[in-house]
Amino acid sequence: MQLSNHDLFIYGLSAVVMPLLLVANLSSLVMRDRVGRLMWAQHPTLMRVSLVIIGLLAFWSWVSLAAHFGLIPPAVVDVALAAIGLPFVAAAVAEIWLAVSALRQFLSSRAART
């Protein structure tokens, strides 16, 4: 699997930044932020699914980079990317559903206040 320079940059950045986002969200740093506290308190399932998506994106980047540098055989890469892609689609659908539910809850609570 050959990646262009642009793809290498994007996958490399994702392979570094996404795990940092996971660590930041799982540490106590997110609880210092007002929005983070609110989201974890009112929508914990949405936040957990978001973290799963971030983890799957990081894993996808690692597998793609390992394939580019020849660390993983092409047959294994095809199976690994398919195994990552299927849970990603399910998590993306769940993320959309949960985000729409959270938005509807926010709008209905806002309408009730006026």
C-alpha positions as CSV (number, residue, x, y, z in Angstrom):
1,M,0.0,0.0,0.0
2,Q,1.7,3.1,-1.2
3,L,0.7,6.4,0.3
4,S,1.4,9.9,-1.1
5,N,3.3,12.5,0.9
6,H,0.0,14.1,1.8
7,D,-1.4,10.8,3.0
8,L,1.7,10.1,5.0
9,F,1.4,13.5,6.7
10,I,-2.3,13.0,7.5
11,Y,-1.9,9.4,8.8
12,G,1.2,10.3,10.8
13,L,-0.6,13.3,12.4
14,S,-3.6,11.2,13.1
15,A,-1.5,8.4,14.6
16,V,0.0,10.9,17.1
17,V,-2.8,13.3,17.8
18,M,-5.7,10.9,18.2
19,P,-4.1,8.9,21.1
20,L,-3.3,12.3,22.7
21,L,-7.0,13.2,22.4
22,L,-8.0,9.9,24.0
23,V,-5.6,10.4,26.9
24,A,-6.8,14.0,27.4
25,N,-10.4,12.9,27.5
26,L,-9.8,10.0,29.9
27,S,-7.7,12.1,32.3
28,S,-9.0,14.6,34.8
29,L,-8.2,17.5,32.3
30,V,-11.6,17.3,30.7
31,M,-13.3,17.7,34.0
32,R,-11.8,21.1,34.5
33,D,-13.5,22.4,31.4
34,R,-17.2,23.4,31.7
35,V,-18.2,21.9,28.4
36,G,-16.4,18.7,29.1
37,R,-18.1,18.3,32.5
38,L,-21.5,19.0,31.0
39,M,-21.1,16.6,28.1
40,W,-19.8,13.8,30.3
41,A,-22.6,14.4,32.9
42,Q,-25.5,14.7,30.5
43,H,-24.4,12.6,27.5
44,P,-21.9,9.9,28.7
45,T,-22.8,7.4,26.0
46,L,-22.2,10.0,23.3
47,M,-18.8,10.8,24.7
48,R,-17.9,7.1,25.0
49,V,-18.9,6.4,21.4
50,S,-16.8,9.5,20.3
51,L,-13.8,8.0,22.1
52,V,-14.3,4.7,20.3
53,I,-14.4,6.5,17.0
54,I,-11.2,8.4,17.8
55,G,-9.5,5.1,18.8
56,L,-10.6,3.4,15.6
57,L,-9.3,6.3,13.5
58,A,-5.9,6.1,15.3
59,F,-5.8,2.3,14.8
60,W,-6.7,2.8,11.1
61,S,-3.8,5.3,10.8
62,W,-1.3,2.9,12.5
63,V,-2.3,0.0,10.2
64,S,-2.1,2.2,7.1
65,L,1.4,3.5,8.1
66,A,2.6,0.0,9.0
67,A,1.4,-1.2,5.6
68,H,3.1,1.6,3.8
69,F,6.4,0.9,5.4
70,G,6.1,-2.9,4.8
71,L,5.7,-4.0,8.5
72,I,2.4,-5.8,7.7
73,P,1.8,-8.1,4.7
74,P,-0.9,-6.9,2.3
75,A,-3.2,-9.8,3.0
76,V,-3.3,-8.9,6.7
77,V,-3.8,-5.2,5.9
78,D,-6.9,-5.9,3.9
79,V,-8.4,-8.0,6.7
80,A,-7.4,-5.5,9.4
81,L,-8.8,-2.5,7.6
82,A,-12.1,-4.3,7.0
83,A,-12.1,-5.3,10.7
84,I,-11.6,-1.7,11.7
85,G,-14.1,-0.3,9.1
86,L,-17.1,-2.3,10.1
87,P,-17.1,-1.2,13.8
88,F,-16.3,2.3,12.6
89,V,-19.5,2.4,10.5
90,A,-21.6,1.1,13.4
91,A,-20.0,3.6,15.8
92,A,-20.6,6.4,13.2
93,V,-24.3,5.6,12.9
94,A,-24.6,5.4,16.7
95,E,-22.7,8.8,17.0
96,I,-25.1,10.4,14.6
97,W,-28.1,9.0,16.4
98,L,-26.8,10.1,19.8
99,A,-25.8,13.6,18.6
100,V,-29.3,14.2,17.1
101,S,-30.9,13.0,20.4
102,A,-28.6,15.3,22.4
103,L,-29.5,18.2,20.0
104,R,-33.2,17.5,20.3
105,Q,-32.9,17.4,24.1
106,F,-31.0,20.7,24.1
107,L,-33.5,22.4,21.8
108,S,-36.6,21.1,23.8
109,S,-35.1,22.3,27.1
110,R,-34.3,25.7,25.6
111,A,-37.8,26.0,24.2
112,A,-39.3,25.1,27.6
113,R,-37.3,28.0,29.2
114,T,-38.8,30.6,27.0
